[in-house]
Amino acid sequence: MTDTKLQKEYFASIDNELQRLDQDEHAFYDLVNRQVSETFENAYVNRLQKIYESSSQAHTLEKRRMFFEFKRFLFQARVL
């Protein structure tokens, strides 16, 4: 940032926020804990979604393999 007025306003807003959080320590810990739990919850949901997608793909592959085996069985039974 080359504009000194914007720099001062930006740093002043940061200092005000830090002072507010220093005064109310309980609010700071609540904010941090909420952000941490939200991050872990999002990661957990994403992981579950990936597992679900992988299992559905595996299920589709298994169904396809069973179809091919059934087709092979019918063909062999017809030949016999």
Secondary structure, 3 states (H helix, E strand, C coil): CCCHHHHHHHHHHHHHHHHHHHHCHHHHHHHHHHHHHHHHHHHHHHHHHHHHHHHHHHHHHHHHHHHHHHHHHHHHHHHC
